[in-house]
Amino acid sequence: MNPRHALLQQIGADIVRFQDASAEFDEAVGEVLALGRAELGCLAQLHFGGPAPMSAIPRGTDVERLELAGYVRRESVGGGKRLALTEHARTWIETLWGPVREDGFALMTSLSDRDLKVIAGFLSGTRGVQERHASRLSKLLQTPGGPRAAKRRGGLSSAAFSRVQLFIEAHLARRIRMEELAQRSGLSVFYFSRAFRQSTGLTPHAYVQQRRVERARELLNHSARSLGDIALEVGFSSQSHFTTVFRRLTGLTPAVIRRSAR
């Protein structure tokens, strides 16, 4: 394996492990404070951003639960209400998150200014990637025509269609079996295939191929990865198969798209 490619794979794997460790830490904090993820997010928002108007509190946050636990209080400001942390909450935040902050700071102080600038740039870039793809996934929840129209046509309901779409997006890099998609819709393979085509005008296989090509096009425009790496990333068995399908659906080859993006 190319040393650079191996290093990139290692970085990718380490990012996943870091995310898993962060999720485990947040889960442990939630158990200690008897709070859910939304409530923890609210505490973090108030801790780093200060008191916030009620309209800025994330949807799904159980404010009453936070108040009853003594973590937040409502304040009257200029005829309106805002939410603020209590000292009780600040004590818990320092107890739980303080050691993590200190260890992280100690780790960073061992690095040079140049290394820190590289890390800062990388984190800024990855945040943009996450935000862009979070927006892309949220659009999958918007089914054209709505659930009633889909049912009237004999297609999938909006909820079933969204579950199938999200599964496809999360597993484009591997072979996706019809049985897996049918299971997400709650239908048999036979009825799912018919309903999916009614909803999209495409067979499930054709839809997956289309999404692979669209994902590949994003990578061609926003990354410098080789065509072979991109082919494998989006689920094609080889670069030649990738090129054949890409040209059939777009009328252009991946190489042409790559050159036009530069």
ZADO-1210 file (C-alpha; in nm, 4 decimals, padded with zeros to 6 digits):
<atoms>
<atom x="00.0000" y="00.0000" z="00.0000" code="MET" pos="1"/>
<atom x="00.1175" y="00.3530" z="-00.0802" code="ASN" pos="2"/>
<atom x="00.2627" y="00.5056" z="00.2436" code="PRO" pos="3"/>
<atom x="00.0584" y="00.8241" z="00.2012" code="ARG" pos="4"/>
<atom x="-00.2603" y="00.6255" z="00.1447" code="HIS" pos="5"/>
<atom x="-00.1821" y="00.4142" z="00.4520" code="ALA" pos="6"/>
<atom x="-00.1319" y="00.7292" z="00.6593" code="LEU" pos="7"/>
<atom x="-00.4605" y="00.8765" z="00.5363" code="LEU" pos="8"/>
<atom x="-00.6387" y="00.5547" z="00.6280" code="GLN" pos="9"/>
<atom x="-00.4822" y="00.5643" z="00.9735" code="GLN" pos="10"/>
<atom x="-00.5930" y="00.9254" z="01.0245" code="ILE" pos="11"/>
<atom x="-00.9448" y="00.8365" z="00.9123" code="GLY" pos="12"/>
<atom x="-00.9572" y="00.5424" z="01.1526" code="ALA" pos="13"/>
<atom x="-00.8241" y="00.7588" z="01.4379" code="ASP" pos="14"/>
<atom x="-01.0923" y="01.0213" z="01.3709" code="ILE" pos="15"/>
<atom x="-01.3609" y="00.7538" z="01.3955" code="VAL" pos="16"/>
<atom x="-01.2101" y="00.6236" z="01.7201" code="ARG" pos="17"/>
<atom x="-01.1952" y="00.9794" z="01.8569" code="PHE" pos="18"/>
<atom x="-01.5634" y="01.0297" z="01.7727" code="GLN" pos="19"/>
<atom x="-01.6517" y="00.6996" z="01.9396" code="ASP" pos="20"/>
<atom x="-01.4540" y="00.7940" z="02.2511" code="ALA" pos="21"/>
<atom x="-01.6227" y="01.1358" z="02.2624" code="SER" pos="22"/>
<atom x="-01.9648" y="00.9733" z="02.2324" code="ALA" pos="23"/>
<atom x="-01.8782" y="00.7313" z="02.5152" code="GLU" pos="24"/>
<atom x="-01.7606" y="01.0210" z="02.7338" code="PHE" pos="25"/>
<atom x="-02.0796" y="01.2204" z="02.6647" code="ASP" pos="26"/>
<atom x="-02.2883" y="00.9129" z="02.7442" code="GLU" pos="27"/>
<atom x="-02.1062" y="00.8709" z="03.0761" code="ALA" pos="28"/>
<atom x="-02.1558" y="01.2396" z="03.1580" code="VAL" pos="29"/>
<atom x="-02.5237" y="01.2063" z="03.0716" code="GLY" pos="30"/>
<atom x="-02.5573" y="00.9159" z="03.3143" code="GLU" pos="31"/>
<atom x="-02.3832" y="01.1101" z="03.5912" code="VAL" pos="32"/>
<atom x="-02.6044" y="01.4161" z="03.5422" code="LEU" pos="33"/>
<atom x="-02.9159" y="01.2134" z="03.4497" code="ALA" pos="34"/>
<atom x="-02.9509" y="01.4128" z="03.1264" code="LEU" pos="35"/>
<atom x="-03.0037" y="01.3316" z="02.7600" code="GLY" pos="36"/>
<atom x="-02.7885" y="01.4431" z="02.4663" code="ARG" pos="37"/>
<atom x="-03.0075" y="01.7466" z="02.3905" code="ALA" pos="38"/>
<atom x="-02.9816" y="01.8701" z="02.7493" code="GLU" pos="39"/>
<atom x="-02.6019" y="01.8210" z="02.7516" code="LEU" pos="40"/>
<atom x="-02.5834" y="02.0220" z="02.4307" code="GLY" pos="41"/>
<atom x="-02.7827" y="02.2991" z="02.5952" code="CYS" pos="42"/>
<atom x="-02.5438" y="02.3088" z="02.8926" code="LEU" pos="43"/>
<atom x="-02.2461" y="02.3301" z="02.6556" code="ALA" pos="44"/>
<atom x="-02.4124" y="02.6123" z="02.4628" code="GLN" pos="45"/>
<atom x="-02.4765" y="02.8131" z="02.7784" code="LEU" pos="46"/>
<atom x="-02.1294" y="02.7384" z="02.9166" code="HIS" pos="47"/>
<atom x="-01.9411" y="02.8587" z="02.6093" code="PHE" pos="48"/>
<atom x="-02.1858" y="03.1193" z="02.4785" code="GLY" pos="49"/>
<atom x="-02.3343" y="03.2582" z="02.7984" code="GLY" pos="50"/>
<atom x="-02.7057" y="03.3123" z="02.8712" code="PRO" pos="51"/>
<atom x="-02.9285" y="03.2638" z="02.5654" code="ALA" pos="52"/>
<atom x="-03.2845" y="03.3680" z="02.4783" code="PRO" pos="53"/>
<atom x="-03.5373" y="03.0885" z="02.4980" code="MET" pos="54"/>
<atom x="-03.5816" y="03.1017" z="02.1208" code="SER" pos="55"/>
<atom x="-03.2141" y="03.0028" z="02.0778" code="ALA" pos="56"/>
<atom x="-03.2384" y="02.6880" z="02.2905" code="ILE" pos="57"/>
<atom x="-03.2095" y="02.3759" z="02.0691" code="PRO" pos="58"/>
<atom x="-03.5367" y="02.2086" z="01.9845" code="ARG" pos="59"/>
<atom x="-03.6008" y="01.8967" z="02.1885" code="GLY" pos="60"/>
<atom x="-03.4301" y="02.0307" z="02.5021" code="THR" pos="61"/>
<atom x="-03.6258" y="01.9515" z="02.8193" code="ASP" pos="62"/>
<atom x="-03.5809" y="02.2883" z="02.9895" code="VAL" pos="63"/>
<atom x="-03.8068" y="02.1959" z="03.2801" code="GLU" pos="64"/>
<atom x="-03.5900" y="01.8923" z="03.3507" code="ARG" pos="65"/>
<atom x="-03.2799" y="02.1130" z="03.3584" code="LEU" pos="66"/>
<atom x="-03.4537" y="02.3568" z="03.5924" code="GLU" pos="67"/>
<atom x="-03.5739" y="02.0842" z="03.8295" code="LEU" pos="68"/>
<atom x="-03.2189" y="01.9452" z="03.8446" code="ALA" pos="69"/>
<atom x="-03.0909" y="02.2906" z="03.9354" code="GLY" pos="70"/>
<atom x="-02.8703" y="02.3288" z="03.6271" code="TYR" pos="71"/>
<atom x="-03.0362" y="02.6330" z="03.4671" code="VAL" pos="72"/>
<atom x="-03.2531" y="02.9281" z="03.5633" code="ARG" pos="73"/>
<atom x="-03.4746" y="03.1619" z="03.3650" code="ARG" pos="74"/>
<atom x="-03.3913" y="03.5323" z="03.3722" code="GLU" pos="75"/>
<atom x="-03.6047" y="03.8283" z="03.2710" code="SER" pos="76"/>
<atom x="-03.4195" y="04.0653" z="03.0380" code="VAL" pos="77"/>
<atom x="-03.5783" y="04.3548" z="02.8492" code="GLY" pos="78"/>
<atom x="-03.9269" y="04.2108" z="02.8651" code="GLY" pos="79"/>
<atom x="-03.8102" y="03.8702" z="02.7469" code="GLY" pos="80"/>
<atom x="-03.6806" y="03.5496" z="02.8990" code="LYS" pos="81"/>
<atom x="-03.3385" y="03.3934" z="02.8689" code="ARG" pos="82"/>
<atom x="-03.1770" y="03.0793" z="03.0090" code="LEU" pos="83"/>
<atom x="-02.8579" y="03.0845" z="03.2156" code="ALA" pos="84"/>
<atom x="-02.6409" y="02.8297" z="03.3939" code="LEU" pos="85"/>
<atom x="-02.6501" y="02.8045" z="03.7718" code="THR" pos="86"/>
<atom x="-02.3398" y="02.7803" z="03.9877" code="GLU" pos="87"/>
<atom x="-02.4429" y="02.4228" z="04.0612" code="HIS" pos="88"/>
<atom x="-02.4128" y="02.3450" z="03.6885" code="ALA" pos="89"/>
<atom x="-02.0793" y="02.5247" z="03.6592" code="ARG" pos="90"/>
<atom x="-01.9411" y="02.3178" z="03.9451" code="THR" pos="91"/>
<atom x="-02.0450" y="01.9949" z="03.7731" code="TRP" pos="92"/>
<atom x="-01.9062" y="02.1128" z="03.4387" code="ILE" pos="93"/>
<atom x="-01.5704" y="02.1885" z="03.5951" code="GLU" pos="94"/>
<atom x="-01.5698" y="01.8546" z="03.7790" code="THR" pos="95"/>
<atom x="-01.6551" y="01.6489" z="03.4712" code="LEU" pos="96"/>
<atom x="-01.4994" y="01.8400" z="03.1814" code="TRP" pos="97"/>
<atom x="-01.2193" y="02.0256" z="03.3598" code="GLY" pos="98"/>
<atom x="-00.9697" y="01.7340" z="03.3664" code="PRO" pos="99"/>
<atom x="-01.0314" y="01.6674" z="02.9969" code="VAL" pos="100"/>
<atom x="-00.9611" y="02.0322" z="02.9147" code="ARG" pos="101"/>
<atom x="-00.6424" y="02.0297" z="03.1212" code="GLU" pos="102"/>
<atom x="-00.5116" y="01.7084" z="02.9629" code="ASP" pos="103"/>
<atom x="-00.5929" y="01.8400" z="02.6174" code="GLY" pos="104"/>
<atom x="-00.4138" y="02.1667" z="02.6884" code="PHE" pos="105"/>
<atom x="-00.1078" y="01.9791" z="02.8175" code="ALA" pos="106"/>
<atom x="-00.1053" y="01.7704" z="02.4995" code="LEU" pos="107"/>
<atom x="-00.1218" y="02.0796" z="02.2779" code="MET" pos="108"/>
<atom x="00.1487" y="02.2724" z="02.4622" code="THR" pos="109"/>
<atom x="00.3955" y="02.0024" z="02.3589" code="SER" pos="110"/>
<atom x="00.3392" y="02.0942" z="01.9928" code="LEU" pos="111"/>
<atom x="00.5040" y="02.3712" z="01.7931" code="SER" pos="112"/>
<atom x="00.3151" y="02.6766" z="01.6698" code="ASP" pos="113"/>
<atom x="00.3404" y="02.5388" z="01.3172" code="ARG" pos="114"/>
<atom x="00.1836" y="02.2079" z="01.4226" code="ASP" pos="115"/>
<atom x="-00.0968" y="02.3904" z="01.6025" code="LEU" pos="116"/>
<atom x="-00.1733" y="02.5975" z="01.2930" code="LYS" pos="117"/>
<atom x="-00.1937" y="02.2810" z="01.0820" code="VAL" pos="118"/>
<atom x="-00.4296" y="02.1208" z="01.3350" code="ILE" pos="119"/>
<atom x="-00.6436" y="02.4363" z="01.3510" code="ALA" pos="120"/>
<atom x="-00.6723" y="02.4429" z="00.9722" code="GLY" pos="121"/>
<atom x="-00.7598" y="02.0740" z="00.9583" code="PHE" pos="122"/>
<atom x="-01.0302" y="02.1092" z="01.2251" code="LEU" pos="123"/>
<atom x="-01.1788" y="02.4078" z="01.0432" code="SER" pos="124"/>
<atom x="-01.1906" y="02.2092" z="00.7215" code="GLY" pos="125"/>
<atom x="-01.3448" y="01.9008" z="00.8819" code="THR" pos="126"/>
<atom x="-01.6104" y="02.1161" z="01.0477" code="ARG" pos="127"/>
<atom x="-01.7070" y="02.2463" z="00.7050" code="GLY" pos="128"/>
<atom x="-01.7281" y="01.8908" z="00.5724" code="VAL" pos="129"/>
<atom x="-01.9531" y="01.7841" z="00.8609" code="GLN" pos="130"/>
<atom x="-02.1802" y="02.0857" z="00.8197" code="GLU" pos="131"/>
<atom x="-02.2116" y="02.0323" z="00.4447" code="ARG" pos="132"/>
<atom x="-02.3020" y="01.6668" z="00.4797" code="HIS" pos="133"/>
<atom x="-02.5363" y="01.7300" z="00.7732" code="ALA" pos="134"/>
<atom x="-02.7232" y="01.9674" z="00.5422" code="SER" pos="135"/>
<atom x="-02.7231" y="01.7034" z="00.2679" code="ARG" pos="136"/>
<atom x="-02.8684" y="01.4408" z="00.4995" code="LEU" pos="137"/>
<atom x="-03.1360" y="01.6755" z="00.6321" code="SER" pos="138"/>
<atom x="-03.2591" y="01.7245" z="00.2759" code="LYS" pos="139"/>
<atom x="-03.3172" y="01.3499" z="00.2496" code="LEU" pos="140"/>
<atom x="-03.5973" y="01.3886" z="00.5025" code="LEU" pos="141"/>
<atom x="-03.7874" y="01.6085" z="00.2585" code="GLN" pos="142"/>
<atom x="-03.9754" y="01.3727" z="00.0275" code="THR" pos="143"/>
<atom x="-04.1235" y="01.5424" z="-00.2823" code="PRO" pos="144"/>
<atom x="-04.5008" y="01.5188" z="-00.2823" code="GLY" pos="145"/>
<atom x="-04.5250" y="01.4175" z="00.0830" code="GLY" pos="146"/>
<atom x="-04.6428" y="01.0888" z="00.2351" code="PRO" pos="147"/>
<atom x="-05.0035" y="01.1191" z="00.1201" code="ARG" pos="148"/>
<atom x="-04.9023" y="01.1619" z="-00.2424" code="ALA" pos="149"/>
<atom x="-04.6657" y="00.8660" z="-00.2151" code="ALA" pos="150"/>
<atom x="-04.9360" y="00.6437" z="-00.0689" code="LYS" pos="151"/>
<atom x="-05.1824" y="00.7562" z="-00.3307" code="ARG" pos="152"/>
<atom x="-04.9384" y="00.6474" z="-00.6032" code="ARG" pos="153"/>
<atom x="-04.8780" y="00.3190" z="-00.4266" code="GLY" pos="154"/>
<atom x="-04.5280" y="00.4301" z="-00.3279" code="GLY" pos="155"/>
<atom x="-04.3418" y="00.4361" z="00.0013" code="LEU" pos="156"/>
<atom x="-04.4532" y="00.6527" z="00.2897" code="SER" pos="157"/>
<atom x="-04.2355" y="00.9551" z="00.3665" code="SER" pos="158"/>
<atom x="-04.0993" y="00.7905" z="00.6826" code="ALA" pos="159"/>
<atom x="-04.0160" y="00.4628" z="00.5060" code="ALA" pos="160"/>
<atom x="-03.8565" y="00.6445" z="00.2134" code="PHE" pos="161"/>
<atom x="-03.6407" y="00.8503" z="00.4511" code="SER" pos="162"/>
<atom x="-03.5232" y="00.5382" z="00.6363" code="ARG" pos="163"/>
<atom x="-03.4243" y="00.3757" z="00.3084" code="VAL" pos="164"/>
<atom x="-03.2464" y="00.6901" z="00.1847" code="GLN" pos="165"/>
<atom x="-03.0488" y="00.7305" z="00.5059" code="LEU" pos="166"/>
<atom x="-02.9431" y="00.3651" z="00.4976" code="PHE" pos="167"/>
<atom x="-02.8246" y="00.3998" z="00.1382" code="ILE" pos="168"/>
<atom x="-02.6253" y="00.7143" z="00.2172" code="GLU" pos="169"/>
<atom x="-02.4562" y="00.5463" z="00.5129" code="ALA" pos="170"/>
<atom x="-02.3600" y="00.2314" z="00.3213" code="HIS" pos="171"/>
<atom x="-02.2694" y="00.3458" z="-00.0295" code="LEU" pos="172"/>
<atom x="-01.9159" y="00.2150" z="00.0118" code="ALA" pos="173"/>
<atom x="-02.0308" y="-00.1478" z="00.0254" code="ARG" pos="174"/>
<atom x="-02.2697" y="-00.3772" z="-00.1546" code="ARG" pos="175"/>
<atom x="-02.6281" y="-00.2926" z="-00.0591" code="ILE" pos="176"/>
<atom x="-02.8690" y="-00.5847" z="-00.0751" code="ARG" pos="177"/>
<atom x="-03.2335" y="-00.5428" z="-00.1698" code="MET" pos="178"/>
<atom x="-03.3335" y="-00.7348" z="00.1433" code="GLU" pos="179"/>
<atom x="-03.1689" y="-00.4703" z="00.3626" code="GLU" pos="180"/>
<atom x="-03.3601" y="-00.1893" z="00.1934" code="LEU" pos="181"/>
<atom x="-03.6890" y="-00.3782" z="00.2083" code="ALA" pos="182"/>
<atom x="-03.6344" y="-00.4391" z="00.5798" code="GLN" pos="183"/>
<atom x="-03.5979" y="-00.0624" z="00.6397" code="ARG" pos="184"/>
<atom x="-03.9268" y="00.0001" z="00.4602" code="SER" pos="185"/>
<atom x="-04.1177" y="-00.2695" z="00.6465" code="GLY" pos="186"/>
<atom x="-04.2220" y="-00.4385" z="00.3211" code="LEU" pos="187"/>
<atom x="-04.1367" y="-00.7620" z="00.1443" code="SER" pos="188"/>
<atom x="-03.8726" y="-00.7425" z="-00.1270" code="VAL" pos="189"/>
<atom x="-04.1386" y="-00.7740" z="-00.3979" code="PHE" pos="190"/>
<atom x="-04.3651" y="-00.4961" z="-00.2686" code="TYR" pos="191"/>
<atom x="-04.0708" y="-00.2763" z="-00.1729" code="PHE" pos="192"/>
<atom x="-03.9285" y="-00.2861" z="-00.5253" code="SER" pos="193"/>
<atom x="-04.2623" y="-00.1807" z="-00.6737" code="ARG" pos="194"/>
<atom x="-04.3269" y="00.0882" z="-00.4120" code="ALA" pos="195"/>
<atom x="-03.9767" y="00.2317" z="-00.4442" code="PHE" pos="196"/>
<atom x="-04.0126" y="00.2638" z="-00.8200" code="ARG" pos="197"/>
<atom x="-04.3505" y="00.4329" z="-00.7751" code="GLN" pos="198"/>
<atom x="-04.1903" y="00.6852" z="-00.5389" code="SER" pos="199"/>
<atom x="-03.8739" y="00.7618" z="-00.7370" code="THR" pos="200"/>
<atom x="-03.9254" y="00.6466" z="-01.0951" code="GLY" pos="201"/>
<atom x="-03.6136" y="00.4331" z="-01.0525" code="LEU" pos="202"/>
<atom x="-03.5408" y="00.0789" z="-00.9455" code="THR" pos="203"/>
<atom x="-03.3554" y="00.0535" z="-00.6125" code="PRO" pos="204"/>
<atom x="-03.0402" y="-00.0566" z="-00.7989" code="HIS" pos="205"/>
<atom x="-03.0575" y="00.2386" z="-01.0380" code="ALA" pos="206"/>
<atom x="-03.1158" y="00.4784" z="-00.7477" code="TYR" pos="207"/>
<atom x="-02.8117" y="00.3450" z="-00.5602" code="VAL" pos="208"/>
<atom x="-02.5977" y="00.3769" z="-00.8750" code="GLN" pos="209"/>
<atom x="-02.7179" y="00.7347" z="-00.9186" code="GLN" pos="210"/>
<atom x="-02.6310" y="00.8230" z="-00.5598" code="ARG" pos="211"/>
<atom x="-02.2867" y="00.6653" z="-00.5996" code="ARG" pos="212"/>
<atom x="-02.2193" y="00.8781" z="-00.9044" code="VAL" pos="213"/>
<atom x="-02.3442" y="01.1921" z="-00.7265" code="GLU" pos="214"/>
<atom x="-02.1240" y="01.1185" z="-00.4245" code="ARG" pos="215"/>
<atom x="-01.8285" y="01.0521" z="-00.6556" code="ALA" pos="216"/>
<atom x="-01.8882" y="01.3838" z="-00.8278" code="ARG" pos="217"/>
<atom x="-01.8680" y="01.5611" z="-00.4917" code="GLU" pos="218"/>
<atom x="-01.5377" y="01.3888" z="-00.4166" code="LEU" pos="219"/>
<atom x="-01.4008" y="01.4714" z="-00.7619" code="LEU" pos="220"/>
<atom x="-01.4812" y="01.8391" z="-00.7052" code="ASN" pos="221"/>
<atom x="-01.3678" y="01.8668" z="-00.3430" code="HIS" pos="222"/>
<atom x="-01.0786" y="01.6237" z="-00.2953" code="SER" pos="223"/>
<atom x="-00.7510" y="01.5284" z="-00.4595" code="ALA" pos="224"/>
<atom x="-00.7986" y="01.1546" z="-00.4115" code="ARG" pos="225"/>
<atom x="-00.7218" y="00.9255" z="-00.7024" code="SER" pos="226"/>
<atom x="-00.9995" y="00.7973" z="-00.9280" code="LEU" pos="227"/>
<atom x="-00.9360" y="00.4444" z="-00.8033" code="GLY" pos="228"/>
<atom x="-00.9720" y="00.5492" z="-00.4391" code="ASP" pos="229"/>
<atom x="-01.2924" y="00.7391" z="-00.5149" code="ILE" pos="230"/>
<atom x="-01.4344" y="00.4397" z="-00.7020" code="ALA" pos="231"/>
<atom x="-01.3859" y="00.2187" z="-00.3965" code="LEU" pos="232"/>
<atom x="-01.5090" y="00.4904" z="-00.1592" code="GLU" pos="233"/>
<atom x="-01.8483" y="00.5101" z="-00.3301" code="VAL" pos="234"/>
<atom x="-01.8943" y="00.1365" z="-00.3721" code="GLY" pos="235"/>
<atom x="-01.7725" y="00.0467" z="-00.7211" code="PHE" pos="236"/>
<atom x="-01.5737" y="-00.2748" z="-00.7544" code="SER" pos="237"/>
<atom x="-01.3137" y="-00.1193" z="-00.9855" code="SER" pos="238"/>
<atom x="-01.2154" y="00.2061" z="-01.1529" code="GLN" pos="239"/>
<atom x="-01.3266" y="00.0746" z="-01.4926" code="SER" pos="240"/>
<atom x="-01.6748" y="-00.0103" z="-01.3628" code="HIS" pos="241"/>
<atom x="-01.6882" y="00.3322" z="-01.1977" code="PHE" pos="242"/>
<atom x="-01.5958" y="00.5043" z="-01.5259" code="THR" pos="243"/>
<atom x="-01.8524" y="00.3048" z="-01.7253" code="THR" pos="244"/>
<atom x="-02.1431" y="00.3856" z="-01.4915" code="VAL" pos="245"/>
<atom x="-02.0333" y="00.7459" z="-01.4434" code="PHE" pos="246"/>
<atom x="-02.0206" y="00.8079" z="-01.8185" code="ARG" pos="247"/>
<atom x="-02.3567" y="00.6380" z="-01.8738" code="ARG" pos="248"/>
<atom x="-02.5303" y="00.8585" z="-01.6162" code="LEU" pos="249"/>
<atom x="-02.3526" y="01.1901" z="-01.6796" code="THR" pos="250"/>
<atom x="-02.2252" y="01.1698" z="-02.0362" code="GLY" pos="251"/>
<atom x="-01.8745" y="01.2508" z="-01.9083" code="LEU" pos="252"/>
<atom x="-01.5882" y="01.0512" z="-01.7612" code="THR" pos="253"/>
<atom x="-01.4627" y="01.1059" z="-01.4046" code="PRO" pos="254"/>
<atom x="-01.1310" y="01.2283" z="-01.5457" code="ALA" pos="255"/>
<atom x="-01.3066" y="01.5075" z="-01.7362" code="VAL" pos="256"/>
<atom x="-01.4917" y="01.6176" z="-01.4225" code="ILE" pos="257"/>
<atom x="-01.1676" y="01.6126" z="-01.2244" code="ARG" pos="258"/>
<atom x="-00.9906" y="01.8325" z="-01.4823" code="ARG" pos="259"/>
<atom x="-01.2767" y="02.0815" z="-01.4938" code="SER" pos="260"/>
<atom x="-01.2677" y="02.1152" z="-01.1134" code="ALA" pos="261"/>
<atom x="-00.9041" y="02.2273" z="-01.1134" code="ARG" pos="262"/>
</atoms>
